[in-house]
């Protein structure tokens, strides 16, 4: 991480929809993601004087091995019903948000958990 008055470095954690909504029986997982959301704020305050931004991205259901229920027809059919954008996210949908937060375009964003979940559980 660099210390500069004009450039910032960035730390980006991965949180989850599970940190703010009951999702299955993922209790321990949800608790750790909730902890990340809290740590982001504390790290942002602590590291801000070094021009290090700290944020998190909180995906919803993404078609990955972790969301293996989306491989079954029932899971594929149920997932769009719980979000405003009626499809299952792909990894690239999340990667774009991470790339933005890492970029200089997000230089004034810190201490935030960005929901990248297609409007899940609105």
C-alpha positions in Angstrom: 0.0 0.0 0.0 1.4 3.3 -0.9 1.3 6.6 1.0 0.7 9.5 -1.3 -1.2 12.7 -1.1 -2.7 12.4 -4.6 -3.1 8.7 -5.2 -5.0 6.2 -3.1 -4.6 2.5 -2.6 -7.6 0.3 -2.1 -8.6 -2.7 -0.1 -11.8 -4.5 -1.2 -13.4 -7.2 0.9 -16.1 -9.6 -0.2 -19.2 -9.4 1.9 -22.5 -11.0 1.0 -26.3 -10.5 0.8 -26.3 -12.9 3.8 -24.9 -10.2 6.0 -28.2 -8.2 5.8 -30.8 -10.8 5.0 -31.7 -14.3 6.2 -30.5 -16.7 3.4 -31.0 -20.3 4.1 -29.2 -21.7 7.2 -25.9 -20.0 6.6 -25.6 -18.7 10.1 -21.8 -18.8 10.6 -21.2 -17.5 7.0 -23.6 -14.6 7.6 -22.0 -13.7 10.9 -18.5 -13.5 9.2 -19.9 -11.4 6.4 -21.5 -9.1 8.9 -18.2 -8.8 10.7 -16.6 -7.8 7.4 -19.1 -5.0 6.9 -18.1 -3.6 10.4 -14.4 -4.1 9.8 -14.6 -2.1 6.6 -15.7 1.0 8.5 -13.1 0.7 11.1 -10.3 0.0 8.7 -11.4 2.9 6.5 -11.0 5.3 9.5 -7.7 3.7 10.6 -6.1 3.7 7.1 -7.7 6.8 5.6 -4.8 9.0 6.8 -2.5 6.9 4.6 -4.8 7.4 1.6 -5.9 3.8 1.7 -9.6 3.3 0.9 -11.4 0.3 2.3 -14.6 -1.0 0.9 -16.5 -4.2 0.4 -18.7 -5.7 -2.3 -21.8 -7.7 -1.2 -23.0 -10.0 -4.0 -26.3 -11.8 -4.0 -26.8 -15.1 -5.7 -24.0 -15.6 -8.3 -23.8 -18.6 -10.6 -20.7 -20.2 -9.0 -19.9 -23.4 -7.2 -20.9 -21.8 -3.9 -24.5 -21.3 -5.2 -24.8 -24.8 -6.4 -28.5 -24.7 -5.8 -28.8 -22.7 -9.0 -27.7 -25.8 -10.9 -31.1 -27.4 -10.1 -34.2 -26.3 -11.9 -35.9 -25.4 -8.6 -33.1 -23.1 -7.6 -32.8 -21.5 -11.1 -36.6 -20.8 -11.0 -36.7 -19.4 -7.4 -33.7 -17.1 -7.5 -35.0 -14.5 -9.9 -38.2 -14.1 -7.8 -36.2 -12.7 -4.9 -34.5 -9.9 -6.8 -35.5 -6.9 -8.9 -33.3 -7.8 -11.8 -34.8 -11.1 -12.8 -31.8 -13.3 -13.6 -29.0 -15.0 -11.7 -25.8 -13.0 -11.6 -22.6 -14.1 -13.4 -19.1 -13.5 -11.9 -18.5 -10.7 -14.4 -21.5 -8.8 -12.9 -19.6 -8.6 -9.6 -16.1 -8.1 -11.1 -17.2 -4.8 -12.7 -18.1 -3.4 -9.3 -14.8 -4.6 -7.8 -12.9 -3.1 -10.7 -14.7 0.2 -10.2 -13.9 0.3 -6.5 -10.3 -0.4 -7.2 -10.1 2.3 -9.8 -9.2 6.0 -9.3 -12.8 6.8 -10.3 -13.9 5.6 -6.8 -11.2 7.7 -5.1 -13.7 9.3 -2.8 -15.5 6.2 -1.7 -14.3 4.5 1.5 -16.0 2.7 4.4 -18.8 1.4 2.3 -20.3 -2.0 1.5 -21.7 -1.8 -2.0 -24.6 -4.1 -2.6 -24.1 -5.8 -6.0 -27.1 -8.1 -5.8 -29.6 -7.3 -8.5 -31.9 -5.7 -6.0 -32.2 -8.8 -3.9 -34.6 -8.8 -0.9 -35.9 -5.3 -1.6 
